[in-house]
Amino acid sequence: PLLSTTVKKKSSNPAVKKKSNNKRANNIVGVAVIEERRINHDSQEKIWICPSCNRPDNGQEAMIACDLCDDWYHWECVGIVKEPPESIPWFCPKCHRSNSS
């Protein structure tokens, strides 16, 4: 549920005060919406965010999962142009570096 409230500017004059029927409204100075995301809590689906570009899986771009950490990457973000065979494990850049050491 979204919370909606009216925010009024505080007067710079301390002698000017208005009484509010809503006790919580007196504590509100301002509201800023940083980012809005809607999550369906009834759904068991996860929204995968590509660690390279921080964009979500939109269902239109091909993605690949790391076989070690299970992070999902857009093909474009990791330089894949042709679907790799499922029989060959694929590791993300982070895990590939860790395993190479």
N, C-alpha and C positions, 0 to 999 in steps of 0.2 A: 504494500500500500504506500502511495506517495503522500507525503506530508505537505500540506499547503497552509501558509500563513501569510498575513500581511505584515510587512516590516515598515515601520515609520522611522523617519530620521529623528535622531536625538537632538533636542534643542541644545544649543551651546550655552543658553542661559539657565543656570541651575534653579532659578525661581520659577521657571515654566515647566510644570509637570502635569501630565494628564493621568488620571486614574484609569487603569485597565481592569476589565472583568476577568481577563485571562492572566493568571499569575505567571505562567510560563512565558508569555509574550513580553513581560517586563525584562526578561533576561536576554532577549534576542537583540543583538546589535545590527547584524546583517547576515545575509545568506548569499553564498556564491555556489553555483553549480559547476563543479570541476569536470565531471564526466558522468554520463548516465549509461548504465548498463542494466538491461533487464534479464533476469535469470529465472528460468522456469524451474522452480524447486520440485515440481512434480515429475519432471523429466530426469531420466538417468543419464542423459547425454552429456558429455563433457564438451566444453568449448576449448579447442586446442589453439594455443598461441605460439606462433613461430618465434623461437628465441633470437633469430637473426634480425627480423624486421619488426617484431612485436605486433604483427597483424594476425587476426584470428583466421581460422579455417572458414572460408566462406562457401565451400562446396564447389567452387568454380575452378580453383587452382589445385593442381596435383600436389600432394604432400607425401612425405616419407617419414617413418618413425625410426629412431635410433634403436638398434637391437640391444643396446646396453642400458641406456637411461630412459628410454621410452618417450623422449621429447620428439615433437613433430615439427618438421621443417618443410617450407615450400620448396619444390624442386629448384625453382629459379634462385632461391637464396643460397643453395648449396651447390649450384652449378650442374645440376642433373638436367639433361635434355632428352634422354631416352630411358624408358622404364627399365630399371635394373632387375635381373632375375631374382625371384623370391628365395631361391636356394642359396644365394650368396648373402651373408649378413652385411648390413650397412651400419656404419657408425658415424655419428655426428662429428663435426670438427672438434668439439670439446673432448669427447670420449676417444676419438682417434689420436689426439695429442697425448692423452693420458696413457693409452695403451702402447704408444710408440716409445715412451720413455723407458 
